[in-house]
Amino acid sequence: MTSAQGFSSKVFPVDRLELENRTEQIVKGGRHLFPLLPKAFEGIRQIGVIGWGSQGPAQAQNLRDSLEGTGIRVKIGLRPGSSSAAEAAKVGFTEANGTLGEMFSVVRESDLVLLLISDAAQAELYGKIFEALRPGATLGLSHGFLLGHMKNVGAKFPENVNVVAVCPKGMGPSVRRLYVQGKEHNGAGINASFAVEQDIDGRATDIALGWSVALGSPYTFQTTLESEYKSDIFGERCILLGAVHGIIESLYRRYVSQGLSRDQAFIASSESITGPITKTISKKGILAVYESLDEGARAVFEAAYAATYPAAREIVEEVYDEVASGNEIRSVILAGERLKRRPMGTIDQTETWRVGAEVRKRRDTLNVAIHPFTAGVYIATMMAQIDVLLENGHPYSEVANESVIECVDSLNPYMHARGVSYMIDNCSTTARLGARKWAPRFDYNLTQQAYVAIDDKKPLDTELIARFKSHVVHPILAGCAKLRPTVDIFVE
C-alpha cells in the first residue's frame, strides 16, 4: 500500500502533529480560514455536487454557506426525475435559481466535480462521468470505493483531470450538524482525511484542502485513496457499525440468560456502550474507561477483554483481508442487481432493538453506568481493529479517526439518540451490506469463543491486558484530542 509522503500548501498554514514516535502534517480548520477559500479555489467558478445521499446534502450546504459572497456557485446534479430534487429544493437548490440540474450536464459545466452518488452507482456510471469531465477539471471523491473497483477491473482515471479526495470521518448528517453548531463554536465539525491521487497542474492539494476547510473540518490529515478505502470499508464492518451491532446482540442475550430483566440487559449492553463508555472515550481516551473502574470491576473488565480480543481479532483480520483483496468491493457490486429486485429489510426487529426503543422513551429517568464486562468486550474489539490497521501501515491519524474518533464523536451519539439499528439502516448501501454480513460473525465468535472461555474458566492471556495498558494508541489519541471539536454533537 502506497503511503502518504507529506505535503505543502500555498494557501493554508500546515501544522505538525506529534503522535508518539511519528510526526504527521495536518491543516487546522476554522471559520477564520474561509476568506482563503477563493485563493484555494482559484479558477473554479462552479462546484458540482453529484448526488443527494448521505454526504451530498451536508457537503453541498456547507460549501454553499462557506463560499457565500465569493461568486463560486455550488450546483447539485441529479438523475432526471430523481425524487431527491424535492429534498434539495427544501434547502434552496432549485432549477429556477440555477443551482440544480441534470447530473451529466452539471459534470460537464463544473470545474470541481464532487462525485457523491452511491458506490454502486459510481461503479456503474464512472465511464460516462469520466467522458463528461472537462479537461483540466478536478474530480473529487469522498470515499475510495471507486478506486478499489477500478483496480478490480483494470480501469484508470482520465489523465487530463486532477483527482482528489476529502473524506469526512462521519456520516453526512454529522458533517452538517456540527458545521451548523460551528457558527457559534468556531472549530466545531467533523475531521477529514484528504488524498491527492492525480495532480496535473500543481493545484490539487490546495483544492482538496480548501474543500475540507469549507466543510468545516477541525483538522485535515493526509492519506492515500487506497489507504482510505481500505480503512473506511474495513472500519464500518468492524467497530463503527457491524461489530457494535453484533456485540450488543450477543451481550443482550447473555445478560438476559444470567437473570437480568430485558430492560436491564439492554441498559447494561447498548446503553452502556453508546452512553458512558462513548462519552468517557471521547473526552478522556480509551484507557480512562478502565481507570474509572474500581478494583473488582477492573477484574471483570480484564477477563472480558482477554477473552474477547482473540475472538474479535480473528474476525477483524478476515475483514481486512476481504477488503484489501477487493472481495468486499466485489460483493457490494454483486449485491446491486439483487437489491433492484429485493431491497434490504431493516435490522431492528429482534427483541434487543424492540426493548431498546422502549428504554429510550424513558431514558431521562435512568442512571446508566459503565458496565465493566460490556466495556471489556467493546474495547477489546476496538483495540483489535486498531492493531490490524497499525500492522498494515495506516497513518496514526487515520487509525485514530477510523477506529475511535468517528465512533465516539459521530456515529455513537446518533446510535444513542435513535438506536444502533437505526444508525446502520440509514447509512450508505456499502455500510449497510457490510454490517449485515459481519455483525452476525462477531456475535457468533463472541458467543461461541469469548463467553465460553469466561464461563468455563479457561486460562486467559493476561499479557493482553499489559499490552492494552501500554498501547501506543493512548498517546496517539491524546495528541488527536488536542484538536477535538470544541462542542459535542447535538442529536435530537
Beta strands, then each sheet from edge to edge (+ up, - down):
strand 1: 15-19
strand 2: 22-28
strand 3: 46-50
strand 4: 73-78
strand 5: 100-102
strand 6: 112-115
strand 7: 138-141
strand 8: 162-168
strand 9: 192-198
strand 10: 219-222
sheet 1: 1+ 2- 10+ 9+ 8- 7- 6- 3- 4- 5-
end
